């Protein structure tokens, strides 16, 4: 469904973030009772807000199509100069 490079980038970013959170998990577990729950709720809220601002698939396809047209236009202009 998604191009390989996007899937690989997403997996890499998720892996990096999970390793960072794993480092700090032991520190958060030693905090007093309400603090770990508050930390996880804040992280979930931040993830939710970030997910709301992700582009839709249609918007991303339109952007990719526009980028491809721009690249095709510049390569055609370059070919005309060489003639």
Helices and strands as residue ranges (DSSP letters): H 4-29, H 33-52, H 57-82
